[in-house]
Amino acid sequence: MNNIVLVGMPGAGKSTAGVILAKVLGYQFIDSDLLIQKREKSLLHEIIATKGLDAFIEIENQVNASVEAEESVIATGGSVIYGKEAMEHLREIGTVVYIKLSYETLTNRLGNIKQRGVVLKKGQDLKGLYEERCPLYEKYSHHILDAEGMDAEGLVQAICNLMFTN
């Protein structure tokens, strides 16, 4: 249980803060989106375009459910919380921290969400996605970190405080 798993919406800072956090702690850094791309030999948006959303979510679930790691910071894709097996596995191998931001902050950070490979169902917009995912992040996380107004360094400090001062 010595891994730190970062979950949250796209643009929350999981990968950016995760890299810095891993350096600060002397941990490995694992980006689960990159594991998916390596396994599938395709970019995330290509997988979604060619195989469809449901297949992508199943691939993401399988990849995250099979992560083997120790002393690692694991940054997950925003849609990881649709995978029950993945989330149960990640909770078993680490402490899950939900990086929570307001809808307004995410909108300002994200710009064009299609280019980021954000998983949207047909007819769904970012607001609908946000409202659908937030309760799931809260359900599966050990800690909820309100990251409003924090830069990457502030986020790293807040995660360290959360993990190592309780």
C-alpha positions as CSV (number, residue, x, y, z in Angstrom):
1,M,0.0,0.0,0.0
2,N,2.9,2.3,-0.6
3,N,1.7,3.7,-4.0
4,I,-0.1,7.0,-4.5
5,V,-2.8,6.8,-7.1
6,L,-4.0,10.2,-8.5
7,V,-7.6,10.4,-10.0
8,G,-9.6,13.3,-11.2
9,M,-10.9,15.0,-14.3
10,P,-8.7,15.7,-17.3
11,G,-6.8,18.9,-16.6
12,A,-6.7,18.4,-12.8
13,G,-2.9,18.1,-12.8
14,K,-2.6,14.4,-12.2
15,S,0.3,13.8,-14.6
16,T,2.1,17.2,-14.0
17,A,2.0,16.9,-10.2
18,G,2.6,13.2,-10.4
19,V,6.0,13.5,-12.1
20,I,7.1,16.1,-9.5
21,L,5.7,14.1,-6.6
22,A,7.6,11.0,-7.7
23,K,10.8,13.0,-7.9
24,V,10.3,14.5,-4.5
25,L,9.5,11.1,-2.9
26,G,12.1,9.1,-4.9
27,Y,9.2,7.0,-6.3
28,Q,8.6,5.6,-9.8
29,F,6.1,7.5,-12.0
30,I,3.5,5.6,-13.9
31,D,1.1,7.2,-16.4
32,S,-1.6,4.7,-17.0
33,D,-2.6,6.4,-20.3
34,L,0.9,5.7,-21.6
35,L,0.5,2.1,-20.5
36,I,-2.7,1.9,-22.6
37,Q,-1.0,3.5,-25.6
38,K,2.0,1.1,-25.3
39,R,-0.3,-2.0,-25.1
40,E,-2.5,-1.0,-27.9
41,K,0.3,0.6,-30.0
42,S,-2.1,3.6,-30.7
43,L,-2.8,7.0,-29.2
44,L,-5.8,7.2,-26.9
45,H,-8.0,9.2,-29.4
46,E,-7.1,6.7,-32.1
47,I,-8.2,3.8,-29.9
48,I,-11.5,5.5,-29.2
49,A,-12.0,6.4,-32.9
50,T,-11.2,2.9,-34.2
51,K,-12.6,0.6,-31.4
52,G,-15.2,2.8,-29.8
53,L,-15.8,4.2,-26.4
54,D,-16.9,1.0,-24.7
55,A,-13.9,-0.9,-25.9
56,F,-11.6,1.8,-24.8
57,I,-13.1,1.8,-21.3
58,E,-12.7,-2.0,-21.1
59,I,-9.1,-1.7,-22.3
60,E,-8.4,1.0,-19.7
61,N,-10.1,-1.2,-17.0
62,Q,-7.9,-4.2,-17.9
63,V,-4.6,-2.2,-18.0
64,N,-5.3,-0.4,-14.7
65,A,-6.5,-3.6,-13.0
66,S,-3.1,-5.2,-13.9
67,V,-0.8,-2.5,-12.7
68,E,2.0,-4.0,-10.5
69,A,3.9,-1.4,-8.7
70,E,5.7,-0.5,-5.5
71,E,6.7,3.0,-4.3
72,S,5.1,4.5,-7.3
73,V,3.0,7.5,-8.1
74,I,0.3,6.4,-10.6
75,A,-1.5,9.0,-12.7
76,T,-4.7,7.6,-14.1
77,G,-6.8,8.7,-17.1
78,G,-9.9,10.6,-16.1
79,S,-12.2,7.7,-17.2
80,V,-10.5,5.1,-15.0
81,I,-13.4,5.4,-12.5
82,Y,-15.7,3.6,-15.0
83,G,-13.7,0.4,-14.4
84,K,-14.8,-1.2,-11.2
85,E,-12.0,-3.9,-11.2
86,A,-9.4,-1.2,-11.9
87,M,-10.5,1.0,-9.1
88,E,-10.7,-1.9,-6.6
89,H,-7.2,-3.0,-7.6
90,L,-5.8,0.6,-7.4
91,R,-7.4,1.0,-3.9
92,E,-5.7,-2.2,-2.8
93,I,-2.2,-1.4,-4.1
94,G,-2.2,2.3,-3.0
95,T,-3.8,5.3,-1.5
96,V,-6.2,6.9,-4.0
97,V,-6.2,10.7,-4.0
98,Y,-8.9,12.6,-5.9
99,I,-7.7,15.9,-7.2
100,K,-10.9,18.0,-7.1
101,L,-11.4,21.2,-9.1
102,S,-14.4,23.3,-9.8
103,Y,-16.1,23.0,-13.2
104,E,-15.1,26.6,-14.0
105,T,-11.4,26.0,-13.3
106,L,-11.4,22.8,-15.5
107,T,-13.2,24.6,-18.3
108,N,-10.5,27.3,-18.3
109,R,-7.7,24.8,-18.2
110,L,-8.9,22.4,-20.8
111,G,-9.7,24.4,-23.9
112,N,-10.4,21.9,-26.7
113,I,-11.2,18.7,-24.8
114,K,-11.5,16.6,-28.0
115,Q,-7.7,17.0,-28.6
116,R,-7.0,15.6,-25.1
117,G,-8.7,12.3,-25.9
118,V,-11.4,13.0,-23.3
119,V,-13.9,10.3,-23.2
120,L,-17.3,11.8,-24.0
121,K,-20.5,9.8,-24.8
122,K,-22.5,10.9,-27.8
123,G,-24.3,14.1,-27.0
124,Q,-22.4,14.6,-23.8
125,D,-20.6,17.9,-22.9
126,L,-18.0,18.6,-20.3
127,K,-20.6,19.7,-17.7
128,G,-22.4,16.4,-18.1
129,L,-19.1,14.5,-17.8
130,Y,-18.1,16.5,-14.7
131,E,-21.5,15.8,-13.0
132,E,-21.3,12.1,-13.9
133,R,-17.7,11.5,-12.8
134,C,-17.3,13.6,-9.6
135,P,-19.5,11.3,-7.4
136,L,-17.5,8.3,-8.7
137,Y,-14.1,9.9,-7.9
138,E,-15.4,10.6,-4.4
139,K,-16.7,7.0,-4.0
140,Y,-13.4,5.4,-4.9
141,S,-10.9,7.8,-3.3
142,H,-9.3,7.5,0.1
143,H,-8.7,11.2,0.2
144,I,-10.4,14.2,-1.6
145,L,-8.0,17.1,-2.2
146,D,-9.5,20.4,-3.0
147,A,-6.9,21.7,-5.5
148,E,-8.6,25.0,-6.3
149,G,-6.1,27.8,-6.8
150,M,-3.0,25.5,-6.6
151,D,-0.2,25.2,-9.1
152,A,1.7,22.0,-9.6
153,E,4.1,22.6,-6.7
154,G,1.3,23.5,-4.4
155,L,-0.5,20.4,-5.3
156,V,2.6,18.3,-4.7
157,Q,3.0,19.9,-1.2
158,A,-0.7,19.3,-0.4
159,I,-0.5,15.6,-1.4
160,C,2.6,15.2,0.7
161,N,0.9,16.8,3.7
162,L,-2.1,14.6,3.2
163,M,-0.1,11.4,2.9
164,F,2.6,12.0,5.5
165,T,1.3,14.2,8.3
166,N,-1.8,12.2,9.4
